[in-house]
Amino acid sequence: MGKQFTCPYCESKFPSKEDLSKHIDRIHDGSGLLEGDTRRF
């Protein structure tokens, strides 16, 4: 399998950085910037 991305807040695992970023945006109050998500800036 490919690399998995782990949420730094809750240890959930995701198949892509995009999925991880969406999870962080939804669940952890938009802290996606920590994962390099600069779409809002």
mmCIF entry with sequence, helices, sheets and N, C-alpha, C, O atoms, coordinates in Angstrom:
data_MODEL
# 
_entry.id   MODEL 
# 
_entity.id                         1 
_entity.type                       polymer 
_entity.pdbx_number_of_molecules   1 
# 
_entity_poly.entity_id                      1 
_entity_poly.type                           'polypeptide(L)' 
_entity_poly.nstd_linkage                   no 
_entity_poly.nstd_monomer                   no 
_entity_poly.pdbx_seq_one_letter_code       MGKQFTCPYCESKFPSKEDLSKHIDRIHDGSGLLEGDTRRF 
_entity_poly.pdbx_seq_one_letter_code_can   MGKQFTCPYCESKFPSKEDLSKHIDRIHDGSGLLEGDTRRF 
_entity_poly.pdbx_strand_id                 A 
# 
loop_
_entity_poly_seq.entity_id 
_entity_poly_seq.num 
_entity_poly_seq.mon_id 
_entity_poly_seq.hetero 
1 1  MET n 
1 2  GLY n 
1 3  LYS n 
1 4  GLN n 
1 5  PHE n 
1 6  THR n 
1 7  CYS n 
1 8  PRO n 
1 9  TYR n 
1 10 CYS n 
1 11 GLU n 
1 12 SER n 
1 13 LYS n 
1 14 PHE n 
1 15 PRO n 
1 16 SER n 
1 17 LYS n 
1 18 GLU n 
1 19 ASP n 
1 20 LEU n 
1 21 SER n 
1 22 LYS n 
1 23 HIS n 
1 24 ILE n 
1 25 ASP n 
1 26 ARG n 
1 27 ILE n 
1 28 HIS n 
1 29 ASP n 
1 30 GLY n 
1 31 SER n 
1 32 GLY n 
1 33 LEU n 
1 34 LEU n 
1 35 GLU n 
1 36 GLY n 
1 37 ASP n 
1 38 THR n 
1 39 ARG n 
1 40 ARG n 
1 41 PHE n 
# 
_struct_asym.id          A 
_struct_asym.entity_id   1 
# 
loop_
_struct_conf.conf_type_id 
_struct_conf.id 
_struct_conf.pdbx_PDB_helix_id 
_struct_conf.beg_label_comp_id 
_struct_conf.beg_label_asym_id 
_struct_conf.beg_label_seq_id 
_struct_conf.pdbx_beg_PDB_ins_code 
_struct_conf.end_label_comp_id 
_struct_conf.end_label_asym_id 
_struct_conf.end_label_seq_id 
_struct_conf.pdbx_end_PDB_ins_code 
_struct_conf.beg_auth_comp_id 
_struct_conf.beg_auth_asym_id 
_struct_conf.beg_auth_seq_id 
_struct_conf.end_auth_comp_id 
_struct_conf.end_auth_asym_id 
_struct_conf.end_auth_seq_id 
_struct_conf.pdbx_PDB_helix_class 
_struct_conf.details 
_struct_conf.pdbx_PDB_helix_length 
HELX_P HELX_P1 AA1 LYS A 17 ? ILE A 27 ? LYS A 17 ILE A 27 1 ? 11 
HELX_P HELX_P2 AA2 GLY A 32 ? GLU A 35 ? GLY A 32 GLU A 35 5 ? 4  
# 
_struct_conf_type.id          HELX_P 
_struct_conf_type.criteria    ? 
_struct_conf_type.reference   ? 
# 
_struct_sheet.id               AA1 
_struct_sheet.type             ? 
_struct_sheet.number_strands   2 
_struct_sheet.details          ? 
# 
_struct_sheet_order.sheet_id     AA1 
_struct_sheet_order.range_id_1   1 
_struct_sheet_order.range_id_2   2 
_struct_sheet_order.offset       ? 
_struct_sheet_order.sense        anti-parallel 
# 
loop_
_struct_sheet_range.sheet_id 
_struct_sheet_range.id 
_struct_sheet_range.beg_label_comp_id 
_struct_sheet_range.beg_label_asym_id 
_struct_sheet_range.beg_label_seq_id 
_struct_sheet_range.pdbx_beg_PDB_ins_code 
_struct_sheet_range.end_label_comp_id 
_struct_sheet_range.end_label_asym_id 
_struct_sheet_range.end_label_seq_id 
_struct_sheet_range.pdbx_end_PDB_ins_code 
_struct_sheet_range.beg_auth_comp_id 
_struct_sheet_range.beg_auth_asym_id 
_struct_sheet_range.beg_auth_seq_id 
_struct_sheet_range.end_auth_comp_id 
_struct_sheet_range.end_auth_asym_id 
_struct_sheet_range.end_auth_seq_id 
AA1 1 PHE A 5  ? THR A 6  ? PHE A 5  THR A 6  
AA1 2 LYS A 13 ? PHE A 14 ? LYS A 13 PHE A 14 
# 
loop_
_atom_site.group_PDB 
_atom_site.id 
_atom_site.type_symbol 
_atom_site.label_atom_id 
_atom_site.label_alt_id 
_atom_site.label_comp_id 
_atom_site.label_asym_id 
_atom_site.label_entity_id 
_atom_site.label_seq_id 
_atom_site.pdbx_PDB_ins_code 
_atom_site.Cartn_x 
_atom_site.Cartn_y 
_atom_site.Cartn_z 
_atom_site.occupancy 
_atom_site.B_iso_or_equiv 
_atom_site.pdbx_formal_charge 
_atom_site.auth_seq_id 
_atom_site.auth_comp_id 
_atom_site.auth_asym_id 
_atom_site.auth_atom_id 
_atom_site.pdbx_PDB_model_num 
ATOM 1   N N  . MET A 1 1  ? 0.849   -1.191 0.000  1.00 0.00 ? 1  MET A N  1 
ATOM 2   C CA . MET A 1 1  ? 0.000   0.000  0.000  1.00 0.00 ? 1  MET A CA 1 
ATOM 3   C C  . MET A 1 1  ? 0.883   1.239  0.000  1.00 0.00 ? 1  MET A C  1 
ATOM 4   O O  . MET A 1 1  ? 2.075   1.172  0.300  1.00 0.00 ? 1  MET A O  1 
ATOM 5   N N  . GLY A 1 2  ? 0.271   2.376  -0.344 1.00 0.00 ? 2  GLY A N  1 
ATOM 6   C CA . GLY A 1 2  ? 1.002   3.631  -0.367 1.00 0.00 ? 2  GLY A CA 1 
ATOM 7   C C  . GLY A 1 2  ? 1.175   4.203  1.026  1.00 0.00 ? 2  GLY A C  1 
ATOM 8   O O  . GLY A 1 2  ? 0.707   3.651  2.022  1.00 0.00 ? 2  GLY A O  1 
ATOM 9   N N  . LYS A 1 3  ? 1.852   5.312  1.053  1.00 0.00 ? 3  LYS A N  1 
ATOM 10  C CA . LYS A 1 3  ? 2.095   5.990  2.315  1.00 0.00 ? 3  LYS A CA 1 
ATOM 11  C C  . LYS A 1 3  ? 0.790   6.517  2.900  1.00 0.00 ? 3  LYS A C  1 
ATOM 12  O O  . LYS A 1 3  ? -0.092  6.967  2.169  1.00 0.00 ? 3  LYS A O  1 
ATOM 13  N N  . GLN A 1 4  ? 0.676   6.457  4.205  1.00 0.00 ? 4  GLN A N  1 
ATOM 14  C CA . GLN A 1 4  ? -0.485  7.028  4.873  1.00 0.00 ? 4  GLN A CA 1 
ATOM 15  C C  . GLN A 1 4  ? -0.054  8.278  5.622  1.00 0.00 ? 4  GLN A C  1 
ATOM 16  O O  . GLN A 1 4  ? 1.084   8.397  6.078  1.00 0.00 ? 4  GLN A O  1 
ATOM 17  N N  . PHE A 1 5  ? -0.991  9.199  5.736  1.00 0.00 ? 5  PHE A N  1 
ATOM 18  C CA . PHE A 1 5  ? -0.740  10.450 6.435  1.00 0.00 ? 5  PHE A CA 1 
ATOM 19  C C  . PHE A 1 5  ? -1.491  10.416 7.752  1.00 0.00 ? 5  PHE A C  1 
ATOM 20  O O  . PHE A 1 5  ? -2.691  10.142 7.779  1.00 0.00 ? 5  PHE A O  1 
ATOM 21  N N  . THR A 1 6  ? -0.795  10.693 8.839  1.00 0.00 ? 6  THR A N  1 
ATOM 22  C CA . THR A 1 6  ? -1.373  10.610 10.180 1.00 0.00 ? 6  THR A CA 1 
ATOM 23  C C  . THR A 1 6  ? -1.682  12.001 10.702 1.00 0.00 ? 6  THR A C  1 
ATOM 24  O O  . THR A 1 6  ? -0.854  12.908 10.611 1.00 0.00 ? 6  THR A O  1 
ATOM 25  N N  . CYS A 1 7  ? -2.876  12.163 11.247 1.00 0.00 ? 7  CYS A N  1 
ATOM 26  C CA . CYS A 1 7  ? -3.283  13.432 11.830 1.00 0.00 ? 7  CYS A CA 1 
ATOM 27  C C  . CYS A 1 7  ? -2.431  13.713 13.072 1.00 0.00 ? 7  CYS A C  1 
ATOM 28  O O  . CYS A 1 7  ? -2.325  12.865 13.958 1.00 0.00 ? 7  CYS A O  1 
ATOM 29  N N  . PRO A 1 8  ? -1.825  14.906 13.137 1.00 0.00 ? 8  PRO A N  1 
ATOM 30  C CA . PRO A 1 8  ? -1.000  15.213 14.309 1.00 0.00 ? 8  PRO A CA 1 
ATOM 31  C C  . PRO A 1 8  ? -1.816  15.445 15.579 1.00 0.00 ? 8  PRO A C  1 
ATOM 32  O O  . PRO A 1 8  ? -1.264  15.469 16.679 1.00 0.00 ? 8  PRO A O  1 
ATOM 33  N N  . TYR A 1 9  ? -3.130  15.614 15.427 1.00 0.00 ? 9  TYR A N  1 
ATOM 34  C CA . TYR A 1 9  ? -3.986  15.890 16.577 1.00 0.00 ? 9  TYR A CA 1 
ATOM 35  C C  . TYR A 1 9  ? -4.591  14.634 17.177 1.00 0.00 ? 9  TYR A C  1 
ATOM 36  O O  . TYR A 1 9  ? -4.645  14.494 18.399 1.00 0.00 ? 9  TYR A O  1 
ATOM 37  N N  . CYS A 1 10 ? -5.052  13.707 16.319 1.00 0.00 ? 10 CYS A N  1 
ATOM 38  C CA . CYS A 1 10 ? -5.795  12.559 16.855 1.00 0.00 ? 10 CYS A CA 1 
ATOM 39  C C  . CYS A 1 10 ? -5.280  11.209 16.361 1.00 0.00 ? 10 CYS A C  1 
ATOM 40  O O  . CYS A 1 10 ? -5.850  10.171 16.699 1.00 0.00 ? 10 CYS A O  1 
ATOM 41  N N  . GLU A 1 11 ? -4.202  11.210 15.558 1.00 0.00 ? 11 GLU A N  1 
ATOM 42  C CA . GLU A 1 11 ? -3.586  9.965  15.087 1.00 0.00 ? 11 GLU A CA 1 
ATOM 43  C C  . GLU A 1 11 ? -4.422  9.202  14.064 1.00 0.00 ? 11 GLU A C  1 
ATOM 44  O O  . GLU A 1 11 ? -4.094  8.060  13.743 1.00 0.00 ? 11 GLU A O  1 
ATOM 45  N N  . SER A 1 12 ? -5.501  9.805  13.541 1.00 0.00 ? 12 SER A N  1 
ATOM 46  C CA . SER A 1 12 ? -6.245  9.154  12.462 1.00 0.00 ? 12 SER A CA 1 
ATOM 47  C C  . SER A 1 12 ? -5.357  9.079  11.227 1.00 0.00 ? 12 SER A C  1 
ATOM 48  O O  . SER A 1 12 ? -4.486  9.926  11.030 1.00 0.00 ? 12 SER A O  1 
ATOM 49  N N  . LYS A 1 13 ? -5.580  8.057  10.390 1.00 0.00 ? 13 LYS A N  1 
ATOM 50  C CA . LYS A 1 13 ? -4.754  7.879  9.205  1.00 0.00 ? 13 LYS A CA 1 
ATOM 51  C C  . LYS A 1 13 ? -5.574  8.119  7.940  1.00 0.00 ? 13 LYS A C  1 
ATOM 52  O O  . LYS A 1 13 ? -6.755  7.778  7.879  1.00 0.00 ? 13 LYS A O  1 
ATOM 53  N N  . PHE A 1 14 ? -4.932  8.710  6.933  1.00 0.00 ? 14 PHE A N  1 
ATOM 54  C CA . PHE A 1 14 ? -5.600  9.055  5.685  1.00 0.00 ? 14 PHE A CA 1 
ATOM 55  C C  . PHE A 1 14 ? -4.725  8.679  4.505  1.00 0.00 ? 14 PHE A C  1 
ATOM 56  O O  . PHE A 1 14 ? -3.499  8.723  4.604  1.00 0.00 ? 14 PHE A O  1 
ATOM 57  N N  . PRO A 1 15 ? -5.345  8.308  3.380  1.00 0.00 ? 15 PRO A N  1 
ATOM 58  C CA . PRO A 1 15 ? -4.583  7.843  2.219  1.00 0.00 ? 15 PRO A CA 1 
ATOM 59  C C  . PRO A 1 15 ? -3.908  8.966  1.444  1.00 0.00 ? 15 PRO A C  1 
ATOM 60  O O  . PRO A 1 15 ? -3.003  8.704  0.652  1.00 0.00 ? 15 PRO A O  1 
ATOM 61  N N  . SER A 1 16 ? -4.328  10.211 1.653  1.00 0.00 ? 16 SER A N  1 
ATOM 62  C CA . SER A 1 16 ? -3.708  11.315 0.917  1.00 0.00 ? 16 SER A CA 1 
ATOM 63  C C  . SER A 1 16 ? -3.626  12.554 1.796  1.00 0.00 ? 16 SER A C  1 
ATOM 64  O O  . SER A 1 16 ? -4.350  12.690 2.782  1.00 0.00 ? 16 SER A O  1 
ATOM 65  N N  . LYS A 1 17 ? -2.731  13.447 1.415  1.00 0.00 ? 17 LYS A N  1 
ATOM 66  C CA . LYS A 1 17 ? -2.567  14.690 2.164  1.00 0.00 ? 17 LYS A CA 1 
ATOM 67  C C  . LYS A 1 17 ? -3.828  15.544 2.055  1.00 0.00 ? 17 LYS A C  1 
ATOM 68  O O  . LYS A 1 17 ? -4.177  16.268 2.987  1.00 0.00 ? 17 LYS A O  1 
ATOM 69  N N  . GLU A 1 18 ? -4.510  15.454 0.909  1.00 0.00 ? 18 GLU A N  1 
ATOM 70  C CA . GLU A 1 18 ? -5.757  16.204 0.737  1.00 0.00 ? 18 GLU A CA 1 
ATOM 71  C C  . GLU A 1 18 ? -6.819  15.725 1.720  1.00 0.00 ? 18 GLU A C  1 
ATOM 72  O O  . GLU A 1 18 ? -7.512  16.535 2.334  1.00 0.00 ? 18 GLU A O  1 
ATOM 73  N N  . ASP A 1 19 ? -6.944  14.411 1.869  1.00 0.00 ? 19 ASP A N  1 
ATOM 74  C CA . ASP A 1 19 ? -7.919  13.863 2.819  1.00 0.00 ? 19 ASP A CA 1 
ATOM 75  C C  . ASP A 1 19 ? -7.572  14.280 4.245  1.00 0.00 ? 19 ASP A C  1 
ATOM 76  O O  . ASP A 1 19 ? -8.455  14.628 5.028  1.00 0.00 ? 19 ASP A O  1 
ATOM 77  N N  . LEU A 1 20 ? -6.294  14.244 4.574  1.00 0.00 ? 20 LEU A N  1 
ATOM 78  C CA . LEU A 1 20 ? -5.863  14.659 5.905  1.00 0.00 ? 20 LEU A CA 1 
ATOM 79  C C  . LEU A 1 20 ? -6.190  16.125 6.136  1.00 0.00 ? 20 LEU A C  1 
ATOM 80  O O  . LEU A 1 20 ? -6.678  16.493 7.204  1.00 0.00 ? 20 LEU A O  1 
ATOM 81  N N  . SER A 1 21 ? -5.926  16.963 5.143  1.00 0.00 ? 21 SER A N  1 
ATOM 82  C CA . SER A 1 21 ? -6.193  18.390 5.287  1.00 0.00 ? 21 SER A CA 1 
ATOM 83  C C  . SER A 1 21 ? -7.682  18.661 5.464  1.00 0.00 ? 21 SER A C  1 
ATOM 84  O O  . SER A 1 21 ? -8.072  19.490 6.287  1.00 0.00 ? 21 SER A O  1 
ATOM 85  N N  . LYS A 1 22 ? -8.514  17.964 4.693  1.00 0.00 ? 22 LYS A N  1 
ATOM 86  C CA . LYS A 1 22 ? -9.971  18.123 4.840  1.00 0.00 ? 22 LYS A CA 1 
ATOM 87  C C  . LYS A 1 22 ? -10.413 17.717 6.241  1.00 0.00 ? 22 LYS A C  1 
ATOM 88  O O  . LYS A 1 22 ? -11.235 18.393 6.860  1.00 0.00 ? 22 LYS A O  1 
ATOM 89  N N  . HIS A 1 23 ? -9.868  16.617 6.734  1.00 0.00 ? 23 HIS A N  1 
ATOM 90  C CA . HIS A 1 23 ? -10.188 16.148 8.086  1.00 0.00 ? 23 HIS A CA 1 
ATOM 91  C C  . HIS A 1 23 ? -9.810  17.210 9.122  1.00 0.00 ? 23 HIS A C  1 
ATOM 92  O O  . HIS A 1 23 ? -10.599 17.523 10.013 1.00 0.00 ? 23 HIS A O  1 
ATOM 93  N N  . ILE A 1 24 ? -8.607  17.757 9.000  1.00 0.00 ? 24 ILE A N  1 
ATOM 94  C CA . ILE A 1 24 ? -8.164  18.777 9.954  1.00 0.00 ? 24 ILE A CA 1 
ATOM 95  C C  . ILE A 1 24 ? -9.070  20.001 9.872  1.00 0.00 ? 24 ILE A C  1 
ATOM 96  O O  . ILE A 1 24 ? -9.453  20.561 10.900 1.00 0.00 ? 24 ILE A O  1 
ATOM 97  N N  . ASP A 1 25 ? -9.413  20.417 8.662  1.00 0.00 ? 25 ASP A N  1 
ATOM 98  C CA . ASP A 1 25 ? -10.303 21.572 8.486  1.00 0.00 ? 25 ASP A CA 1 
ATOM 99  C C  . ASP A 1 25 ? -11.651 21.332 9.157  1.00 0.00 ? 25 ASP A C  1 
ATOM 100 O O  . ASP A 1 25 ? -12.191 22.225 9.809  1.00 0.00 ? 25 ASP A O  1 
ATOM 101 N N  . ARG A 1 26 ? -12.195 20.122 8.997  1.00 0.00 ? 26 ARG A N  1 
ATOM 102 C CA . ARG A 1 26 ? -13.513 19.804 9.548  1.00 0.00 ? 26 ARG A CA 1 
ATOM 103 C C  . ARG A 1 26 ? -13.477 19.571 11.051 1.00 0.00 ? 26 ARG A C  1 
ATOM 104 O O  . ARG A 1 26 ? -14.287 20.129 11.791 1.00 0.00 ? 26 ARG A O  1 
ATOM 105 N N  . ILE A 1 27 ? -12.545 18.753 11.498 1.00 0.00 ? 27 ILE A N  1 
ATOM 106 C CA . ILE A 1 27 ? -12.569 18.252 12.866 1.00 0.00 ? 27 ILE A CA 1 
ATOM 107 C C  . ILE A 1 27 ? -11.755 19.117 13.821 1.00 0.00 ? 27 ILE A C  1 
ATOM 108 O O  . ILE A 1 27 ? -12.145 19.313 14.972 1.00 0.00 ? 27 ILE A O  1 
ATOM 109 N N  . HIS A 1 28 ? -10.639 19.626 13.352 1.00 0.00 ? 28 HIS A N  1 
ATOM 110 C CA . HIS A 1 28 ? -9.719  20.330 14.252 1.00 0.00 ? 28 HIS A CA 1 
ATOM 111 C C  . HIS A 1 28 ? -9.689  21.828 13.965 1.00 0.00 ? 28 HIS A C  1 
ATOM 112 O O  . HIS A 1 28 ? -8.647  22.467 14.109 1.00 0.00 ? 28 HIS A O  1 
ATOM 113 N N  . ASP A 1 29 ? -10.818 22.385 13.564 1.00 0.00 ? 29 ASP A N  1 
ATOM 114 C CA . ASP A 1 29 ? -10.999 23.826 13.467 1.00 0.00 ? 29 ASP A CA 1 
ATOM 115 C C  . ASP A 1 29 ? -10.041 24.519 12.506 1.00 0.00 ? 29 ASP A C  1 
ATOM 116 O O  . ASP A 1 29 ? -9.465  25.559 12.825 1.00 0.00 ? 29 ASP A O  1 
ATOM 117 N N  . GLY A 1 30 ? -9.878  23.927 11.326 1.00 0.00 ? 30 GLY A N  1 
ATOM 118 C CA . GLY A 1 30 ? -9.145  24.618 10.274 1.00 0.00 ? 30 GLY A CA 1 
ATOM 119 C C  . GLY A 1 30 ? -7.666  24.805 10.506 1.00 0.00 ? 30 GLY A C  1 
ATOM 120 O O  . GLY A 1 30 ? -7.099  25.803 10.062 1.00 0.00 ? 30 GLY A O  1 
ATOM 121 N N  . SER A 1 31 ? -7.025  23.878 11.184 1.00 0.00 ? 31 SER A N  1 
ATOM 122 C CA . SER A 1 31 ? -5.597  24.001 11.428 1.00 0.00 ? 31 SER A CA 1 
ATOM 123 C C  . SER A 1 31 ? -4.775  23.362 10.315 1.00 0.00 ? 31 SER A C  1 
ATOM 124 O O  . SER A 1 31 ? -3.625  22.984 10.541 1.00 0.00 ? 31 SER A O  1 
ATOM 125 N N  . GLY A 1 32 ? -5.342  23.235 9.119  1.00 0.00 ? 32 GLY A N  1 
ATOM 126 C CA . GLY A 1 32 ? -4.682  22.562 8.003  1.00 0.00 ? 32 GLY A CA 1 
ATOM 127 C C  . GLY A 1 32 ? -3.366  23.176 7.595  1.00 0.00 ? 32 GLY A C  1 
ATOM 128 O O  . GLY A 1 32 ? -2.555  22.513 6.949  1.00 0.00 ? 32 GLY A O  1 
ATOM 129 N N  . LEU A 1 33 ? -3.130  24.422 7.950  1.00 0.00 ? 33 LEU A N  1 
ATOM 130 C CA . LEU A 1 33 ? -1.884  25.072 7.579  1.00 0.00 ? 33 LEU A CA 1 
ATOM 131 C C  . LEU A 1 33 ? -0.677  24.307 8.106  1.00 0.00 ? 33 LEU A C  1 
ATOM 132 O O  . LEU A 1 33 ? 0.395   24.342 7.502  1.00 0.00 ? 33 LEU A O  1 
ATOM 133 N N  . LEU A 1 34 ? -0.847  23.616 9.227  1.00 0.00 ? 34 LEU A N  1 
ATOM 134 C CA . LEU A 1 34 ? 0.261   22.839 9.783  1.00 0.00 ? 34 LEU A CA 1 
ATOM 135 C C  . LEU A 1 34 ? 0.714   21.761 8.819  1.00 0.00 ? 34 LEU A C  1 
ATOM 136 O O  . LEU A 1 34 ? 1.873   21.347 8.861  1.00 0.00 ? 34 LEU A O  1 
ATOM 137 N N  . GLU A 1 35 ? -0.163  21.302 7.962  1.00 0.00 ? 35 GLU A N  1 
ATOM 138 C CA . GLU A 1 35 ? 0.178   20.272 7.000  1.00 0.00 ? 35 GLU A CA 1 
ATOM 139 C C  . GLU A 1 35 ? 0.566   20.866 5.653  1.00 0.00 ? 35 GLU A C  1 
ATOM 140 O O  . GLU A 1 35 ? 0.641   20.143 4.659  1.00 0.00 ? 35 GLU A O  1 
ATOM 141 N N  . GLY A 1 36 ? 0.814   22.177 5.607  1.00 0.00 ? 36 GLY A N  1 
ATOM 142 C CA . GLY A 1 36 ? 1.230   22.804 4.370  1.00 0.00 ? 36 GLY A CA 1 
ATOM 143 C C  . GLY A 1 36 ? 0.085   23.204 3.472  1.00 0.00 ? 36 GLY A C  1 
ATOM 144 O O  . GLY A 1 36 ? 0.299   23.487 2.293  1.00 0.00 ? 36 GLY A O  1 
ATOM 145 N N  . ASP A 1 37 ? -1.127  23.236 3.997  1.00 0.00 ? 37 ASP A N  1 
ATOM 146 C CA . ASP A 1 37 ? -2.284  23.633 3.199  1.00 0.00 ? 37 ASP A CA 1 
ATOM 147 C C  . ASP A 1 37 ? -2.363  25.154 3.180  1.00 0.00 ? 37 ASP A C  1 
ATOM 148 O O  . ASP A 1 37 ? -2.784  25.775 4.156  1.00 0.00 ? 37 ASP A O  1 
ATOM 149 N N  . THR A 1 38 ? -1.956  25.747 2.063  1.00 0.00 ? 38 THR A N  1 
ATOM 150 C CA . THR A 1 38 ? -1.931  27.206 1.967  1.00 0.00 ? 38 THR A CA 1 
ATOM 151 C C  . THR A 1 38 ? -3.027  27.712 1.029  1.00 0.00 ? 38 THR A C  1 
ATOM 152 O O  . THR A 1 38 ? -2.963  28.851 0.564  1.00 0.00 ? 38 THR A O  1 
ATOM 153 N N  . ARG A 1 39 ? -4.024  26.886 0.749  1.00 0.00 ? 39 ARG A N  1 
ATOM 154 C CA . ARG A 1 39 ? -5.072  27.289 -0.188 1.00 0.00 ? 39 ARG A CA 1 
ATOM 155 C C  . ARG A 1 39 ? -5.803  28.553 0.228  1.00 0.00 ? 39 ARG A C  1 
ATOM 156 O O  . ARG A 1 39 ? -6.291  29.292 -0.627 1.00 0.00 ? 39 ARG A O  1 
ATOM 157 N N  . ARG A 1 40 ? -5.889  28.815 1.522  1.00 0.00 ? 40 ARG A N  1 
ATOM 158 C CA . ARG A 1 40 ? -6.633  29.970 1.995  1.00 0.00 ? 40 ARG A CA 1 
ATOM 159 C C  . ARG A 1 40 ? -5.825  31.249 2.006  1.00 0.00 ? 40 ARG A C  1 
ATOM 160 O O  . ARG A 1 40 ? -6.373  32.322 2.263  1.00 0.00 ? 40 ARG A O  1 
ATOM 161 N N  . PHE A 1 41 ? -4.528  31.160 1.732  1.00 0.00 ? 41 PHE A N  1 
ATOM 162 C CA . PHE A 1 41 ? -3.661  32.316 1.913  1.00 0.00 ? 41 PHE A CA 1 
ATOM 163 C C  . PHE A 1 41 ? -3.145  32.857 0.599  1.00 0.00 ? 41 PHE A C  1 
ATOM 164 O O  . PHE A 1 41 ? -2.398  33.835 0.585  1.00 0.00 ? 41 PHE A O  1 
# 
